[in-house]
Amino acid sequence: MNKSELVEAMAADAGISKAAAKKALDSIMDNVQGTLKKGGRVSLVGFGSWSVSSRAARDGRNPQTGKTISIPAKNVVRFKPGAELKNAVN
């Protein structure tokens, strides 16, 4: 499912226009992104939680040449699914 399909499903389920559903989805995405950008955590009970963690700098290898390269440190987004989501999938 892509974003436009999700907007259509939200509009149908909630009985609202596609424009209103798109606006709501964009707001959710912006707020999750903004919270994570500040280093916060977003939890939706039953669905899961997003958090930011730091990945340390490390050495890696170029698979074509075997040459050692330096991979810089960076922040990565982590998602941990909630119990209800895990049970729904299994």
N, C-alpha and C positions, 0 to 999 in steps of 0.2 A: 504494500500500500504506500503510495506516495502522498505528498502534501495535499494535492488537489482532491485525491480520492478521500483522504481523511476529512477535508473540509465538507465534501458532499455528504459523507456519512454523519458528521456532526450536525449538519443542517437538517438532514432527514430525521435523525433521532430526537433532536431538540425541537423540531417544528419551527425553525427559524430560517432566514434567508442565508444563501451561501456567503453573501457579503458580511453578515453579522458573524457567521461561523468563522470565516477567515480572519476577521478582526479579533475574535476571541482567541483563536489559535496563535495568531501573531503576538498577542499580548502575553500569553502563557510562555511562548518561546523567548520573548524579550526579557521577561522577568526571571526566568530560569537562567538565561545567559548572563544577565546583570548580576544576579546573586552569586553565580559561580565565578564571575570575573573579579568580584570583591573577595573571593576566597571562602564564601559561605557554602552552605549545604541546603539542598532542596529535598524534602521528603514528602511523598504522597503515600499515605498509609494504605497498604495492600498492593500498591503498584510498585513502588521502589524508591530509591533515593540516589541523587546525583551528588558527587563531591569532587573536590579538586585535590590532587596529590602531586607531590614533586617527584620527578624522575631525575636521579643524579646523572652527572656527566659520566660517560663511559667510552671505552675503546671498542670499536667494531672492525669488521673486515669487509672489504670490497670483494664480493664473491667472484667477480670476473678476474681480478688481478691478484687477490690474496693480500693486497696492501692494507696495512692497519690505518684506520681513520678515526678521528676524534668525533664523538657524537656529543653535542652540547646538552647541558641540563635544560629541562623544560617542565612546565606544568601540564598535567594530563587530566582529562575528565574521566571519572569512574562512575559506573552505574551498578547498583546492587539491587536486584529484583526483590520485591516483597513476597511474602508467603502466598498471598492470593494469586499473584501472577505466576509464580512457580507451579502452583497446583493447577491452574487453568491450562498451562502448557503441557503438563504431564498427564 
